[in-house]
Amino acid sequence: MASIQRSTSHYVALDGVRGVAAISVLLFHLERWLDVPGLAANGNLAVDMFFTLSGFVLAVAYSERVHTMGLWKFVVMRAVRLMPLIILATIISCSYVLLRAVWQTNDILFPTLAFAAFTGALNIPYFHAPSNIGGPQLFPLNGPQFSLFLEVVANVAWWAVRFGQQIAIAVVTFVVSAICVIIFGIGGDTTDTFWQGFAHVGSSFALGVLIFHLDRIFSLKRKRLVGVLFWCLMALMLLVFYVPVEATFTLKLFWKFILAPALVWTGAYVSLNKSQNRVAKYLGDLSYPIYALHYPIFCWVNGTLQAVTGTKAPIIEVPLVVMTVIVASDLALRLFDKPVRNYLTRQIGARRSGVRAAAS
């Protein structure tokens, strides 16, 4: 049976994968920000998993709406899904930088900070941002946001060519992007590596779309063996993320082009028991808030601790940041993100109903 016909409850396993990947990114950044070697040396590779998952899940969700949803409607729906937390993260981060500037009376120019907040809230890169507010990151107030920008670009580009031969487009996109990744490397987060980001997202996103279409043609039959393979791949993912040495470029490519897509494909066939379902669903729900908010929250926790103690204490700060990010992400999801998205969805639906009524 083709994947488009299977119950989407089968994808709860992929929710769990997304949640583990988000926590791995958090730990990777804590390793770098707090200088804690071996915490999650390759957790940044989870970004490739996010891109592949995005291509697959969007293809599952939207491929049947090709002829009923225009480009603008698709863009609005993706904005409703992504932008509330992006704006919240920008506000949290900007408030921290503003308070730090006032407290320390440093040389931050407030028009520069305002511009960074403006571009960040609109999910637009800020090229050549000054280092005192987070440059050379393209999103100086929230460095990890670069991947959300790239995802939006990939989403819109995919929907813009939705009437074309999807398998052929996915194959060509993957091949061209993969060649660029191999030649120029993996990047996209700084001004100097901006153009590398399109190949970074294009190669993985295209694989996700390709998995969806191949799955409609070649459905996996031996689900028990597929389940065993999925759990083996999960263990391998954790090994790659948490081995205490940085992966070689060859291993990164192997993960990006082979292991991550295989994990997505097999994860689409895995059925979980009730307790596993609850955990995976919860992790999946928290994955986006964790990713979007972990840097701004880290800034506040780290800045507060250093203001109080006058020194870094990773043994205290790592568990404190992890706990704070998870709790804050849960609260942000339930008290802000879901209500705002539901409100915007109702408003958009009401406006469309009004337009249709006026037209008739």
C-alpha positions in Angstrom: 0.0 0.0 0.0 1.4 3.4 -1.0 2.4 5.7 1.8 -0.1 8.4 0.8 -2.8 5.9 1.7 -1.4 4.8 5.0 -2.6 6.4 8.2 -0.5 9.4 9.2 -0.3 7.8 12.7 2.5 5.7 11.2 4.5 8.9 11.0 4.6 9.3 14.8 7.9 7.5 14.7 9.2 10.4 12.6 7.9 12.8 15.2 10.2 11.0 17.7 13.1 11.3 15.3 12.5 15.0 15.0 12.4 15.5 18.7 15.6 13.6 19.3 17.3 15.6 16.5 16.2 18.9 18.0 17.6 18.0 21.4 20.8 16.9 19.7 21.1 20.3 18.1 20.6 21.9 21.5 23.4 19.8 23.0 25.7 20.4 20.1 25.4 24.2 20.5 25.9 23.9 24.3 29.1 22.1 23.6 30.3 24.9 21.4 28.9 27.8 23.4 30.1 26.5 26.8 33.3 24.7 25.6 32.2 21.2 26.8 34.0 18.8 24.5 32.2 15.6 23.6 28.7 16.7 24.5 27.2 16.2 21.1 30.0 16.6 18.6 27.9 16.1 15.5 24.5 17.1 16.7 24.5 19.8 14.0 24.0 17.0 11.4 20.4 16.9 12.7 19.7 19.8 10.4 20.0 17.4 7.4 17.4 15.2 9.0 15.1 18.2 9.4 15.5 19.1 5.7 14.8 15.5 4.6 11.8 15.2 6.9 10.4 18.5 5.6 10.5 17.3 2.0 8.9 14.0 2.8 6.2 15.3 5.2 5.2 18.3 3.0 4.9 16.0 0.0 2.6 13.7 2.1 0.6 16.6 3.3 0.2 18.7 0.2 0.7 16.6 -2.9 -3.0 15.9 -3.2 -3.7 19.7 -3.2 -1.6 20.6 -6.2 -4.6 21.8 -8.2 -6.6 23.3 -5.4 -4.0 25.5 -3.6 -2.2 28.4 -5.2 1.3 29.5 -4.4 0.2 32.4 -2.2 -2.2 30.3 -0.1 0.6 27.8 0.4 3.0 30.5 1.5 0.5 31.9 3.9 -0.1 28.4 5.4 3.7 27.9 5.9 4.0 31.3 7.4 1.2 30.6 9.9 3.1 27.4 10.8 6.6 28.9 11.2 6.4 32.6 11.9 4.9 32.9 15.4 7.8 31.2 17.1 10.3 33.0 14.8 8.9 36.3 16.0 8.8 35.2 19.6 12.4 34.0 19.4 13.5 37.4 17.9 11.7 39.3 20.7 13.4 37.2 23.4 16.8 37.5 21.9 16.5 41.2 21.1 15.4 42.0 24.6 18.5 40.2 26.0 20.9 42.1 23.7 19.1 45.4 24.4 19.3 44.8 28.2 23.0 43.8 27.9 23.8 46.9 25.9 22.2 49.2 28.5 23.6 47.3 31.5 27.2 47.2 30.1 27.0 50.5 28.2 28.8 48.9 25.3 29.1 50.1 21.7 25.9 48.5 20.2 24.1 50.9 17.9 20.4 50.8 18.6 19.4 51.3 14.9 21.6 48.3 14.1 19.9 46.2 16.7 16.5 47.4 15.5 17.4 46.3 11.9 18.5 42.9 13.2 15.2 42.5 15.0 13.3 43.6 11.9 15.0 41.2 9.6 15.0 38.4 12.1 11.2 38.7 12.7 10.6 38.6 9.0 13.0 35.6 8.6 15.3 37.6 6.3 19.1 37.3 6.4 21.1 40.2 7.7 24.3 40.2 5.7 27.6 41.5 7.3 26.0 41.9 10.7 28.4 43.3 13.3 30.0 40.9 15.7 28.8 42.7 18.8 25.2 41.6 18.0 26.0 38.1 16.7 27.6 38.6 13.3 28.8 37.1 11.0 25.7 34.9 11.5 23.0 35.7 8.9 20.6 35.8 11.8 22.7 37.5 14.5 19.9 37.4 17.1 19.2 33.7 16.6 22.0 31.9 14.7 20.2 28.6 14.1 17.4 30.4 12.4 19.3 30.2 9.1 17.9 26.7 8.5 14.4 28.0 8.9 15.1 30.6 6.2 16.5 27.8 4.0 13.5 25.6 4.7 11.1 28.4 3.6 13.0 28.9 0.4 12.9 25.1 -0.3 9.2 25.0 0.5 8.3 27.8 -1.8 10.5 26.6 -4.6 9.0 23.1 -4.4 5.4 24.4 -4.6 6.3 26.8 -7.4 7.2 23.8 -9.6 4.5 21.5 -8.4 3.0 21.0 -11.8 6.2 19.6 -13.2 7.4 16.0 -13.2 8.2 15.7 -9.5 10.5 12.7 -9.6 12.6 14.2 -12.4 12.7 17.6 -10.6 13.7 16.0 -7.3 16.5 13.9 -9.0 17.9 16.9 -10.8 17.7 19.1 -7.7 19.5 16.4 -5.7 22.2 15.7 -8.2 23.0 19.4 -8.8 22.8 20.3 -5.1 24.9 17.2 -4.0 27.6 18.1 -6.5 27.7 21.7 -5.1 27.9 20.3 -1.5 30.7 18.0 -2.4 32.7 20.8 -4.1 31.9 23.8 -1.9 31.1 22.2 1.4 28.1 22.4 3.8 27.2 25.9 5.0 24.5 28.6 4.8 24.7 30.1 8.3 27.1 33.0 7.7 27.5 35.8 5.2 30.5 34.0 3.6 28.7 30.7 3.2 25.3 32.0 2.3 25.1 30.5 -1.2 26.2 27.1 0.1 23.0 27.0 2.1 20.8 26.4 -1.0 22.7 23.3 -2.0 22.6 22.3 1.7 18.9 22.4 1.9 18.2 21.4 -1.8 20.0 18.1 -1.6 18.2 16.9 1.6 14.8 18.4 0.8 14.8 16.8 -2.7 15.6 13.4 -1.1 12.6 13.8 1.1 10.3 14.5 -1.8 11.9 11.7 -3.8 11.3 9.2 -0.9 7.6 10.1 -1.0 7.2 9.5 -4.7 9.3 6.4 -4.8 7.2 5.1 -1.8 4.1 5.5 -3.9 5.7 3.2 -6.5 7.6 0.7 -4.4 5.8 0.0 -1.2 7.8 -1.9 1.4 6.2 -5.2 2.3 8.2 -6.9 5.1 7.3 -4.4 7.8 8.8 -6.3 10.7 12.2 -6.2 9.0 11.7 -2.6 8.2 11.0 -1.9 11.9 14.2 -3.6 12.9 16.1 -1.5 10.3 14.5 1.7 11.6 15.7 1.0 15.2 19.2 0.1 14.0 19.3 3.4 12.1 18.1 5.3 15.1 20.9 3.8 17.1 23.3 4.7 14.3 22.0 8.2 14.3 22.7 8.6 18.0 26.1 7.1 17.5 26.9 9.6 14.8 25.5 12.6 16.8 27.2 11.7 20.1 30.5 10.1 19.2 33.0 12.5 21.0 34.9 13.5 17.8 33.8 15.5 14.9 32.8 13.4 11.9 34.9 13.5 8.7 33.4 15.2 5.7 32.9 11.8 4.0 30.9 10.6 7.0 28.8 13.7 7.0 28.0 13.1 3.3 27.2 9.5 4.0 24.8 10.6 6.8 23.3 13.3 4.7 22.7 11.3 1.5 22.2 7.8 2.8 21.5 7.3 6.5 19.1 10.2 7.1 16.9 9.4 4.0 16.9 5.7 5.0 15.8 6.6 8.5 12.9 8.7 7.1 11.8 6.0 4.7 11.8 3.3 7.3 10.3 5.5 10.0 7.2 6.0 7.8 6.4 2.3 8.2 7.0 1.9 11.9 4.1 1.4 14.3 4.8 2.2 18.0 3.0 1.0 21.1 0.9 3.4 23.2 3.7 4.6 25.5 6.1 5.0 22.6 3.4 6.9 20.7 2.9 9.4 23.6 6.6 10.0 24.0 7.3 10.3 20.2 4.3 12.6 19.7 5.4 14.9 22.6 9.0 15.0 21.3 7.7 15.8 17.9 5.5 18.6 19.2 8.4 20.1 21.1 11.0 19.8 18.4 10.2 23.1 16.6 9.9 25.2 19.7 13.2 23.7 21.0 14.9 24.5 17.8 13.5 28.0 17.4 13.9 29.1 21.0 17.0 27.4 22.3 19.5 30.1 21.4 17.5 33.1 22.9 16.8 31.1 26.0 20.5 30.1 26.3 21.4 33.8 26.1 19.2 34.7 29.0 20.3 31.8 31.2 24.0 32.2 30.4 23.9 35.9 30.8 22.0 35.8 34.1 24.3 33.1 35.6 27.4 35.1 34.6 26.0 38.3 36.0 25.3 36.6 39.3 28.3 34.3 39.6 30.9 36.2 37.5 32.1 32.9 35.8 31.1 30.0 33.6 30.0 26.8 35.3 29.1 24.3 32.6 28.3 21.5 35.1 25.5 23.7 36.3 24.6 25.5 33.2 24.2 22.6 30.8 21.4 20.8 32.7 19.9 24.1 33.7 19.7 25.3 30.0 18.4 21.9 28.8 15.6 21.9 31.5 14.8 25.6 30.9 14.6 25.1 27.1 12.3 22.1 27.4 10.0 23.7 29.9 9.9 27.0 28.1 9.3 25.2 24.8 6.4 23.4 26.3 4.8 26.6 27.6 5.5 28.5 24.4 3.8 25.7 22.4 0.7 25.5 24.5 0.3 29.1 25.6 1.5 31.0 22.5 2.3 29.0 19.3 -0.9 26.8 19.1 -3.3 29.6 20.1 -1.8 32.1 17.7 -1.8 29.6 14.8 -5.4 28.6 15.6 -6.4 32.2 15.7 -4.7 33.0 12.4 -6.1 29.9 10.7 -9.6 30.9 11.8 -9.1 34.5 10.6 -7.8 33.4 7.2 -10.7 30.9 6.9 -13.3 33.5 7.8 -11.8 36.0 5.3 -11.9 33.5 2.5 -15.5 32.6 3.4 -16.4 36.3 3.3 -14.7 36.7 -0.1 -16.5 33.7 -1.5 -19.8 34.9 -0.2 -19.3 38.4 -1.7 -18.3 36.9 -5.0 -21.4 34.7 -5.1 
